[in-house]
Amino acid sequence: MKLTSTHVERTLSQYPARAIPDDHPMMPRFNSQFGNHTFFIDESGLIILEPAEAGDDGKMTGRVIKLAGWSDDRHTTLMLHDREVTDILVVLDKAA
């Protein structure tokens, strides 16, 4: 899912990660491999959000999907792994 700048800000306020800028040299490869998404880096590696069902309050949410993990302690190299769907949800709609 490609996020708006507002959705990126909301994600980062709820989940400890860094957004990868669209002009990063790896973006063409990420987009080719995984589709058009907003990509994030966190302590575990490379993640994206995918749409999740709206909560009981009807707010739009995104589910954290892990795509690659760090292969070194310095967090300089990513190693692809099977998609890991997590239970982590990020609320993308503005809080009431």
C-alpha positions as CSV (number, residue, x, y, z in Angstrom):
1,M,0.0,0.0,0.0
2,K,1.4,3.4,-1.0
3,L,0.8,5.8,1.9
4,T,0.2,9.5,1.9
5,S,2.6,11.7,3.8
6,T,-0.1,12.0,6.5
7,H,-0.4,8.2,6.8
8,V,3.3,7.9,7.0
9,E,3.4,10.4,9.9
10,R,0.6,8.5,11.7
11,T,2.4,5.2,11.1
12,L,5.6,6.6,12.6
13,S,3.8,8.0,15.6
14,Q,2.6,4.5,16.4
15,Y,5.3,2.2,15.2
16,P,9.1,2.5,15.7
17,A,10.4,2.6,12.2
18,R,11.9,4.9,9.5
19,A,10.3,5.5,6.2
20,I,12.5,4.9,3.2
21,P,12.4,8.0,0.9
22,D,11.0,7.5,-2.6
23,D,14.3,8.7,-4.1
24,H,16.4,6.0,-2.3
25,P,18.5,4.0,-4.7
26,M,16.9,0.7,-3.6
27,M,13.3,1.9,-4.3
28,P,13.2,0.6,-7.9
29,R,14.3,-2.8,-6.8
30,F,11.9,-2.9,-3.9
31,N,9.0,-1.8,-6.1
32,S,9.9,-4.4,-8.7
33,Q,10.1,-7.1,-6.1
34,F,7.2,-6.2,-3.9
35,G,5.0,-3.7,-5.7
36,N,4.3,-0.1,-5.2
37,H,4.4,0.4,-1.4
38,T,5.7,2.8,1.2
39,F,8.6,0.9,2.7
40,F,9.9,1.2,6.2
41,I,13.0,0.0,8.1
42,D,12.7,-1.1,11.7
43,E,14.8,-3.1,14.2
44,S,13.7,-6.4,12.4
45,G,14.3,-5.2,8.8
46,L,12.2,-4.2,5.9
47,I,8.5,-3.8,6.3
48,I,5.4,-2.5,4.6
49,L,1.8,-2.0,5.6
50,E,-1.1,-3.7,3.9
51,P,-4.7,-2.8,4.3
52,A,-6.4,-4.5,7.2
53,E,-10.1,-4.7,8.0
54,A,-11.5,-1.6,9.7
55,G,-11.7,-1.8,13.4
56,D,-15.0,-1.7,15.4
57,D,-14.8,2.1,15.2
58,G,-14.6,1.9,11.4
59,K,-11.1,3.5,11.2
60,M,-8.8,2.5,8.4
61,T,-5.9,0.4,9.5
62,G,-2.7,-1.1,8.0
63,R,-1.1,-4.4,9.1
64,V,2.7,-4.6,9.4
65,I,4.2,-7.1,7.0
66,K,7.8,-8.1,7.4
67,L,9.7,-8.7,4.1
68,A,13.4,-9.0,4.9
69,G,15.5,-9.2,8.0
70,W,18.9,-7.9,8.9
71,S,21.7,-10.3,8.2
72,D,24.2,-8.5,10.3
73,D,24.4,-6.8,13.7
74,R,25.1,-3.4,12.2
75,H,21.9,-3.4,10.2
76,T,23.6,-2.8,6.9
77,T,22.5,-5.8,4.9
78,L,19.0,-7.2,4.4
79,M,18.1,-10.8,3.6
80,L,14.8,-11.6,2.0
81,H,12.5,-14.1,3.7
82,D,9.0,-15.3,3.3
83,R,6.4,-12.6,3.9
84,E,5.6,-12.5,7.6
85,V,2.2,-11.3,8.4
86,T,2.1,-9.8,11.9
87,D,-0.6,-9.0,14.4
88,I,0.6,-5.4,14.5
89,L,-2.0,-2.9,13.3
90,V,-1.5,0.8,12.7
91,V,-4.5,3.2,12.7
92,L,-4.3,5.4,9.6
93,D,-7.4,7.5,10.2
94,K,-7.2,10.6,12.3
95,A,-8.0,9.9,16.0
96,A,-11.4,11.1,17.1
